[in-house]
């Protein structure tokens, strides 16, 4: 295992190390390259496809380790969002609105547009960088893995 990844793992809460290893193994087996950077708040570990599309990123935050997912195929399986735990849904609901979706003139034209989706019958337009960034937890982790699986299954 890469030395940088081992250093990152040392910063992960003991309760979630196995899960982080599981995600790392799964994504690298599926062809993602792992890119590790240090940031002010800790490590940023991104998984990137050959086409330079960032698929998911582990982020260290004061509130805990987060996994930001960039779902490109969300429309194909958005019904899955209804099954998420309530805390995870609340994080999504509280995330920033995508200015570019609401009014394209209010955002940088180079900004990659966010996500328009329906969750629990309600429409949302959320920023790509904030929408799907749940904190690792015993409750969230199985859903995070399933989210990644859905995205990969629908990307092929």
TORKOLKE-710763 format. One line per 2 residues: for each residue x, z, y of N, C-alpha, C, O. Coordinates in Angstrom, 3 decimals, decimal comma. Layout:
# residues N
X/Z/Y/X/Z/Y/X/Z/Y/X/Z/Y ~ ...
# end
This chain:
# residues 156
0,840/0,000/-1,178/0,000/0,000/0,000/0,885/0,000/1,241/1,946/0,624/1,260 ~ 0,448/-0,690/2,251/1,181/-0,813/3,498/1,429/0,565/4,124/0,557/1,434/4,099
2,627/0,753/4,683/3,003/2,036/5,294/2,076/2,408/6,452/1,671/3,562/6,590 ~ 1,744/1,408/7,288/0,849/1,677/8,420/-0,525/2,138/7,935/-1,127/3,040/8,517
-1,015/1,509/6,860/-2,326/1,907/6,337/-2,265/3,339/5,799/-3,215/4,104/5,963 ~ -1,170/3,695/5,168/-1,003/5,070/4,667/-0,998/6,073/5,825/-1,580/7,152/5,717
-0,345/5,718/6,922/-0,338/6,588/8,105/-1,746/6,727/8,678/-2,157/7,813/9,087 ~ -2,475/5,621/8,703/-3,873/5,667/9,151/-4,693/6,587/8,250/-5,464/7,415/8,733
-4,520/6,434/6,937/-5,285/7,250/5,982/-5,068/8,748/6,195/-5,977/9,549/5,982 ~ -3,872/9,114/6,612/-3,587/10,528/6,866/-4,442/11,083/8,005/-4,655/12,293/8,089
-4,930/10,207/8,877/-5,753/10,656/10,004/-7,241/10,721/9,648/-8,049/11,227/10,426 ~ -7,592/10,210/8,481/-8,995/10,175/8,051/-9,353/11,514/7,409/-8,584/12,073/6,627
-10,524/12,008/7,756/-11,057/13,238/7,170/-10,981/13,130/5,647/-11,357/12,108/5,073 ~ -10,494/14,186/5,000/-10,338/14,200/3,538/-11,604/13,762/2,812/-11,533/13,090/1,783
-12,755/14,139/3,344/-14,037/13,815/2,699/-14,278/12,318/2,612/-15,036/11,868/1,753 ~ -13,640/11,524/3,495/-13,942/10,097/3,570/-12,790/9,189/3,158/-12,918/7,966/3,215
-11,674/9,768/2,746/-10,511/8,934/2,373/-10,822/7,993/1,220/-10,447/6,821/1,255 ~ -11,504/8,496/0,203/-11,840/7,626/-0,932/-12,725/6,470/-0,479/-12,550/5,334/-0,919
-13,674/6,767/0,401/-14,564/5,724/0,903/-13,770/4,689/1,705/-13,964/3,487/1,526 ~ -12,891/5,144/2,577/-12,074/4,224/3,382/-11,212/3,362/2,459/-11,079/2,160/2,684
-10,633/3,960/1,436/-9,855/3,199/0,449/-10,730/2,178/-0,270/-10,306/1,048/-0,510 ~ -11,945/2,579/-0,610/-12,886/1,682/-1,292/-13,214/0,473/-0,408/-13,217/-0,662/-0,883
-13,486/0,716/0,852/-13,793/-0,374/1,791/-12,573/-1,277/1,959/-12,690/-2,502/1,953 ~ -11,403/-0,658/2,108/-10,164/-1,423/2,261/-9,940/-2,338/1,051/-9,663/-3,527/1,211
-10,061/-1,787/-0,139/-9,859/-2,581/-1,358/-10,904/-3,697/-1,461/-10,574/-4,838/-1,785 ~ -12,138/-3,362/-1,188/-13,218/-4,346/-1,285/-12,997/-5,516/-0,322/-13,082/-6,676/-0,724
-12,715/-5,215/0,931/-12,564/-6,275/1,931/-11,304/-7,105/1,703/-11,327/-8,322/1,887 ~ -10,215/-6,470/1,311/-8,992/-7,254/1,067/-9,148/-8,118/-0,180/-8,620/-9,229/-0,233
-9,872/-7,617/-1,187/-10,143/-8,432/-2,384/-10,998/-9,649/-2,045/-10,880/-10,695/-2,684 ~ -11,858/-9,508/-1,040/-12,740/-10,607/-0,631/-12,055/-11,572/0,329/-12,682/-12,514/0,813
-10,774/-11,343/0,607/-10,010/-12,290/1,412/-9,776/-11,898/2,858/-9,247/-12,695/3,633 ~ -10,156/-10,701/3,232/-9,900/-10,253/4,608/-8,453/-9,778/4,732/-7,901/-9,171/3,814
-7,863/-10,065/5,871/-6,540/-9,537/6,182/-6,735/-8,268/6,982/-7,633/-8,178/7,819 ~ -5,891/-7,292/6,720/-5,967/-6,008/7,412/-4,976/-6,004/8,567/-3,783/-6,245/8,381
-5,490/-5,726/9,765/-4,637/-5,635/10,956/-4,756/-4,219/11,506/-5,855/-3,733/11,774 ~ -3,612/-3,566/11,668/-3,601/-2,175/12,111/-2,900/-2,071/13,455/-1,797/-2,581/13,646
-3,574/-1,393/14,386/-3,002/-1,158/15,703/-3,188/0,309/16,049/-4,103/0,971/15,559 ~ -2,303/0,800/16,901/-2,497/2,159/17,397/-3,137/2,061/18,770/-2,800/1,198/19,580
-4,068/2,969/19,005/-4,771/3,039/20,285/-4,670/4,470/20,798/-4,196/5,363/20,095 ~ -5,118/4,674/22,021/-5,058/6,002/22,627/-5,790/7,043/21,774/-5,338/8,181/21,645
-6,914/6,644/21,200/-7,717/7,590/20,423/-7,323/7,640/18,948/-7,917/8,400/18,183 ~ -6,354/6,861/18,542/-5,928/6,835/17,140/-5,771/5,402/16,666/-5,564/4,492/17,468
-5,868/5,209/15,376/-5,691/3,878/14,788/-6,953/3,042/14,904/-8,073/3,554/14,916 ~ -6,730/1,732/14,990/-7,787/0,745/14,894/-7,394/-0,162/13,737/-6,352/-0,816/13,774
-8,236/-0,196/12,710/-7,933/-0,981/11,514/-9,017/-2,047/11,370/-10,175/-1,745/11,081 ~ -8,612/-3,306/11,579/-9,562/-4,418/11,546/-9,363/-5,262/10,301/-8,257/-5,397/9,779
-10,466/-5,823/9,846/-10,458/-6,731/8,694/-10,915/-8,084/9,204/-12,013/-8,232/9,741 ~ -10,029/-9,083/9,020/-10,218/-10,393/9,628/-10,192/-11,466/8,547/-9,333/-11,458/7,666
-11,166/-12,405/8,630/-11,164/-13,556/7,736/-10,145/-14,565/8,223/-9,653/-14,469/9,347 ~ -9,828/-15,537/7,373/-8,835/-16,564/7,708/-9,170/-17,321/8,986/-8,269/-17,799/9,675
-10,448/-17,433/9,308/-10,856/-18,159/10,514/-10,749/-17,284/11,763/-11,307/-17,617/12,808 ~ -10,033/-16,167/11,652/-9,823/-15,207/12,746/-11,094/-14,497/13,192/-11,151/-13,961/14,298
-12,107/-14,492/12,341/-13,343/-13,772/12,637/-13,180/-12,324/12,186/-12,961/-12,059/11,004 ~ -13,288/-11,390/13,127/-13,227/-9,978/12,770/-14,519/-9,625/12,076/-15,606/-9,885/12,591
-14,398/-9,040/10,918/-15,538/-8,715/10,075/-15,963/-7,259/10,245/-17,153/-6,958/10,339 ~ -14,980/-6,362/10,283/-15,256/-4,929/10,420/-14,000/-4,235/10,935/-12,884/-4,717/10,745
-14,206/-3,092/11,591/-13,084/-2,337/12,166/-13,338/-0,842/12,039/-14,401/-0,347/12,413 ~ -12,349/-0,130/11,508/-12,386/1,335/11,533/-11,854/1,774/12,893/-10,819/1,291/13,351
-12,575/2,697/13,533/-12,193/3,205/14,846/-12,135/4,724/14,804/-13,053/5,370/14,299 ~ -11,060/5,293/15,334/-10,957/6,749/15,453/-11,577/7,162/16,779/-11,202/6,654/17,836
-12,525/8,084/16,714/-13,181/8,602/17,916/-13,226/10,122/17,837/-13,072/10,700/16,761 ~ -13,438/10,766/18,981/-13,554/12,229/19,001/-14,699/12,696/18,115/-14,636/13,768/17,514
-15,747/11,881/18,040/-16,920/12,232/17,240/-16,720/11,956/15,754/-17,596/12,258/14,944 ~ -15,582/11,389/15,395/-15,289/11,086/13,994/-14,921/9,627/13,800/-14,933/8,836/14,744
-14,598/9,287/12,572/-14,238/7,921/12,210/-15,493/7,062/12,181/-16,515/7,460/11,621 ~ -15,410/5,881/12,788/-16,531/4,953/12,818/-16,130/3,656/12,137/-14,947/3,327/12,048
-17,123/2,926/11,660/-16,897/1,598/11,103/-17,776/0,628/11,885/-19,000/0,630/11,749 ~ -17,131/-0,200/12,706/-17,859/-1,203/13,481/-17,976/-2,459/12,617/-16,981/-2,989/12,123
-19,204/-2,915/12,450/-19,469/-4,111/11,649/-19,937/-5,217/12,581/-20,761/-4,988/13,467 ~ -19,407/-6,418/12,377/-19,773/-7,589/13,170/-20,556/-8,561/12,280/-19,977/-9,512/11,754
-21,846/-8,339/12,105/-22,611/-9,189/11,176/-22,992/-10,537/11,785/-23,748/-10,600/12,754 ~ -22,472/-11,587/11,219/-22,778/-12,928/11,710/-24,044/-13,484/11,039/-24,688/-14,385/11,576
-24,390/-12,953/9,886/-25,521/-13,466/9,101/-26,717/-12,515/9,105/-27,570/-12,606/8,222 ~ -26,797/-11,622/10,059/-27,801/-10,554/10,080/-29,234/-11,058/9,914/-30,049/-10,394/9,274
-29,547/-12,208/10,474/-30,915/-12,732/10,383/-31,358/-12,947/8,941/-32,553/-12,896/8,648 ~ -30,416/-13,185/8,046/-30,745/-13,446/6,640/-31,133/-12,180/5,879/-31,766/-12,264/4,826
-30,761/-11,010/6,397/-31,049/-9,767/5,666/-31,440/-8,618/6,596/-31,251/-7,452/6,249 ~ -31,983/-8,935/7,772/-32,277/-7,891/8,753/-33,282/-6,859/8,243/-33,339/-5,754/8,783
-34,070/-7,180/7,228/-34,983/-6,202/6,635/-34,242/-4,984/6,096/-34,810/-3,896/6,004 ~ -32,976/-5,169/5,742/-32,132/-4,065/5,268/-32,044/-2,952/6,309/-31,943/-1,778/5,953
-32,081/-3,310/7,580/-31,953/-2,318/8,647/-33,058/-1,260/8,571/-32,847/-0,112/8,962 ~ -34,222/-1,641/8,074/-35,337/-0,689/7,949/-35,019/0,440/6,970/-35,611/1,516/7,050
-34,092/0,199/6,052/-33,762/1,204/5,031/-32,655/2,173/5,463/-32,338/3,116/4,737 ~ -32,072/1,942/6,634/-30,975/2,793/7,100/-31,457/4,213/7,359/-32,628/4,419/7,681
-30,568/5,196/7,224/-30,928/6,575/7,561/-31,317/6,684/9,033/-30,834/5,917/9,866 ~ -32,184/7,632/9,348/-32,685/7,784/10,724/-31,564/7,993/11,740/-31,622/7,443/12,840
-30,542/8,781/11,388/-29,433/9,011/12,332/-28,710/7,707/12,656/-28,312/7,470/13,796 ~ -28,550/6,883/11,654/-27,882/5,598/11,846/-28,744/4,689/12,729/-28,231/3,998/13,609
-30,042/4,696/12,487/-30,950/3,906/13,315/-30,906/4,384/14,769/-30,938/3,572/15,693 ~ -30,832/5,689/14,968/-30,771/6,227/16,329/-29,513/5,761/17,048/-29,560/5,441/18,236
-28,379/5,722/16,332/-27,138/5,219/16,936/-27,307/3,769/17,379/-26,846/3,382/18,453 ~ -27,964/2,979/16,556/-28,191/1,565/16,885/-29,101/1,465/18,108/-28,826/0,704/19,035
-30,179/2,234/18,101/-31,145/2,193/19,211/-30,492/2,603/20,535/-30,819/2,046/21,583 ~ -29,574/3,572/20,494/-28,922/4,073/21,702/-27,803/3,158/22,202/-27,339/3,308/23,333
-27,372/2,222/21,374/-26,258/1,352/21,770/-26,656/0,446/22,933/-27,838/0,228/23,197 ~ -25,651/-0,071/23,612/-25,854/-0,895/24,809/-26,620/-2,175/24,520/-26,479/-2,786/23,461
-27,428/-2,557/25,484/-28,145/-3,826/25,425/-27,139/-4,947/25,691/-26,192/-4,767/26,457 ~ -27,344/-6,090/25,061/-26,490/-7,256/25,304/-26,954/-7,926/26,594/-28,011/-8,556/26,633
-26,161/-7,785/27,635/-26,505/-8,379/28,935/-26,617/-9,897/28,825/-27,444/-10,523/29,488 ~ -25,792/-10,461/27,997/-25,763/-11,923/27,868/-27,045/-12,457/27,238/-27,506/-13,541/27,596
-27,630/-11,699/26,293/-28,896/-12,104/25,699/-30,049/-11,942/26,680/-30,954/-12,776/26,733 ~ -30,010/-10,861/27,458/-31,088/-10,561/28,398/-31,040/-11,491/29,605/-32,057/-12,066/29,994
-29,856/-11,635/30,196/-29,666/-12,505/31,359/-28,219/-13,004/31,337/-27,317/-12,280/31,759 ~ -27,986/-14,211/30,858/-26,629/-14,735/30,697/-25,766/-14,675/31,955/-24,539/-14,634/31,858
-26,388/-14,670/33,128/-25,618/-14,635/34,371/-25,019/-13,263/34,658/-24,140/-13,144/35,511 ~ -25,478/-12,226/33,962/-25,002/-10,869/34,220/-23,781/-10,482/33,383/-23,268/-9,371/33,514
-23,329/-11,366/32,550/-22,201/-11,036/31,670/-21,134/-12,117/31,769/-21,405/-13,240/32,195 ~ -19,951/-11,772/31,381/-18,834/-12,710/31,346/-19,196/-13,871/30,413/-19,572/-13,630/29,266
-19,095/-15,117/30,872/-19,458/-16,255/30,024/-18,578/-16,391/28,781/-18,949/-17,081/27,832 ~ -17,422/-15,741/28,783/-16,542/-15,787/27,612/-16,928/-14,740/26,563/-16,431/-14,765/25,437
-17,808/-13,832/26,943/-18,249/-12,782/26,029/-19,023/-13,405/24,865/-19,896/-14,250/25,062 ~ -18,690/-12,975/23,667/-19,431/-13,437/22,496/-20,779/-12,728/22,519/-20,846/-11,505/22,644
-21,828/-13,489/22,401/-23,162/-12,933/22,497/-23,421/-11,888/21,411/-22,851/-11,942/20,321 ~ -24,283/-10,951/21,738/-24,631/-9,867/20,820/-25,667/-10,286/19,800/-25,736/-11,449/19,404
-26,475/-9,319/19,377/-27,409/-9,517/18,278/-28,846/-9,304/18,723/-29,156/-8,336/19,417 ~ -29,716/-10,213/18,318/-31,154/-10,047/18,474/-31,685/-9,844/17,058/-31,476/-10,682/16,182
-32,366/-8,736/16,845/-32,853/-8,418/15,502/-34,087/-7,532/15,597/-34,429/-7,021/16,663 ~ -34,738/-7,367/14,469/-35,909/-6,499/14,388/-35,594/-5,380/13,404/-35,110/-5,616/12,297
-35,885/-4,147/13,842/-35,697/-2,981/12,985/-36,950/-2,130/13,115/-37,365/-1,785/14,222 ~ -37,540/-1,798/11,995/-38,788/-1,024/11,972/-39,859/-1,648/12,858/-40,605/-0,940/13,535
-39,931/-2,974/12,851/-40,952/-3,692/13,599/-40,686/-3,831/15,091/-41,478/-4,455/15,797 ~ -39,594/-3,268/15,586/-39,252/-3,320/17,009/-38,126/-4,326/17,241/-37,140/-4,322/16,505
-38,257/-5,186/18,253/-37,169/-6,122/18,564/-36,068/-5,434/19,379/-36,344/-4,589/20,231 ~ -34,835/-5,808/19,103/-33,672/-5,273/19,827/-32,750/-6,408/20,203/-32,679/-7,425/19,513
-32,037/-6,223/21,314/-30,982/-7,137/21,756/-29,793/-6,252/22,107/-29,757/-5,650/23,180 ~ -28,826/-6,173/21,205/-27,737/-5,213/21,340/-26,384/-5,886/21,456/-26,148/-6,972/20,927
-25,497/-5,193/22,175/-24,125/-5,662/22,379/-23,385/-5,733/21,053/-23,507/-4,845/20,209 ~ -22,643/-6,764/20,887/-21,875/-7,012/19,668/-20,882/-5,887/19,369/-20,618/-5,580/18,207
-20,340/-5,281/20,410/-19,309/-4,260/20,213/-19,868/-2,856/20,037/-19,129/-1,935/19,689 ~ -21,151/-2,684/20,270/-21,720/-1,337/20,201/-22,845/-1,189/19,170/-23,121/-0,076/18,723
-23,487/-2,276/18,792/-24,703/-2,215/17,976/-24,500/-1,523/16,634/-25,224/-0,582/16,306 ~ -23,550/-1,967/15,878/-23,381/-1,482/14,510/-22,033/-0,778/14,388/-21,059/-1,342/13,890
-22,004/0,454/14,851/-20,777/1,245/14,901/-21,066/2,683/14,438/-20,810/3,632/15,179 ~ -21,590/2,845/13,232/-21,950/4,194/12,783/-20,739/5,043/12,398/-19,678/4,533/12,036
-20,936/6,332/12,489/-19,921/7,303/12,102/-19,945/7,459/10,581/-21,010/7,468/9,965 ~ -18,763/7,581/9,989/-18,701/7,827/8,551/-19,338/9,179/8,253/-19,090/10,165/8,947
-20,162/9,206/7,210/-20,782/10,450/6,765/-21,256/10,260/5,332/-21,364/9,134/4,847 ~ -21,532/11,351/4,672/-22,026/11,268/3,294/-23,300/10,433/3,239/-23,505/9,661/2,303
-24,153/10,592/4,246/-25,425/9,873/4,275/-25,226/8,392/4,618/-25,858/7,529/4,007 ~ -24,364/8,093/5,578/-24,179/6,719/6,056/-23,353/5,837/5,130/-23,627/4,642/5,018
-22,353/6,396/4,469/-21,373/5,580/3,753/-21,963/4,597/2,741/-21,538/3,442/2,724 ~ -22,922/4,996/1,894/-23,476/3,995/0,967/-24,140/2,821/1,694/-24,100/1,688/1,215
-24,743/3,095/2,841/-25,398/2,043/3,611/-24,371/1,150/4,299/-24,597/-0,050/4,452 ~ -23,247/1,727/4,714/-22,178/0,928/5,306/-21,623/-0,058/4,286/-21,406/-1,230/4,592
-21,400/0,426/3,085/-20,901/-0,454/2,027/-21,915/-1,555/1,741/-21,539/-2,720/1,608 ~ -23,190/-1,203/1,645/-24,225/-2,206/1,356/-24,321/-3,224/2,501/-24,529/-4,413/2,260
-24,171/-2,760/3,733/-24,187/-3,640/4,908/-23,089/-4,699/4,764/-23,333/-5,890/4,953 ~ -21,877/-4,246/4,428/-20,757/-5,174/4,254/-21,024/-6,149/3,100/-20,723/-7,339/3,196
-21,590/-5,630/2,021/-21,912/-6,497/0,870/-22,929/-7,560/1,260/-22,752/-8,733/0,931 ~ -23,990/-7,170/1,956/-24,987/-8,148/2,399/-24,344/-9,237/3,257/-24,613/-10,426/3,082
-23,493/-8,810/4,184/-22,865/-9,779/5,072/-21,995/-10,756/4,275/-22,054/-11,965/4,501 ~ -21,200/-10,243/3,358/-20,331/-11,121/2,567/-21,145/-12,031/1,642/-20,817/-13,206/1,484
-22,199/-11,494/1,036/-23,048/-12,293/0,156/-23,684/-13,459/0,913/-23,872/-14,538/0,351 ~ -24,008/-13,244/2,166/-24,689/-14,256/2,966/-23,749/-15,142/3,755/-24,194/-16,084/4,410
-22,457/-14,860/3,708/-21,480/-15,654/4,441/-20,989/-16,855/3,652/-20,415/-17,789/4,214 ~ -21,213/-16,825/2,373/-20,697/-17,901/1,514/-21,633/-19,094/1,467/-21,343/-20,080/0,789
# end
